[in-house]
Amino acid sequence: MFLHPLKSSAGFTYLAALMIVIIMGIMLGVAGQSWKMIMDREKEAELLWVGTQYRNALLRWRNPPGAIAKNQPLNNMDLLLNDLARRPGVHYLRKLYRDPVTGKEWNIIRDPNRGILGVASSSDKEPIKQANFPADYTQFEGKKKYSEWEFRWDVTPPKKAATTTISGLQTSTSPVKTSPGP
């Protein structure tokens, strides 16, 4: 009895199963990376939303309507939850939010004379979003870390000159200095 090696299919089945496992592993790896990117984008969007909530709460604290003492420095974030001394029952924030990127407390930006100026993430991760920010946050463009995104009440975003492209020529709406004619 002589067995011909080409008639045995056990090796082929093993190789086919091995290839299927490898292909499935690659596909799961790609799906995992896509899922991580989706989650990172969600955290970044939440960071912008929560940072805006803090910034707006600090702006309202600085100049609340009908308050007895305006422009008092804020030295405790808990006062944003209930302004008992100046306006009892007024809530500038519903709760003190955690940093969505790290899950920890925010870094608080303080000034000795003006109190709390804002908040920033403690994350050193590189942001996914690098451009096309809302008008209030154009200063975030090109930042290399989330910790550089500072949500401050005292920062006025830089104004960009609007540009229009007409037939390949770029024009600006900022004032242009002209020299007097001859």
Secondary structure by P-SEA (a helix, b strand, c coil): ccccccccaaaaaaaaaaaaaaaaaaaaaaaaaaaaaaaaaaaaaaaaaaaaaaaaaaaaaaccccccccccccccccccccccccccccccccccccccccccccbbbbbccccccccccccccccccccccccccccccccccccccccccccccccccbbbbcccbbbbccbbbbcccc
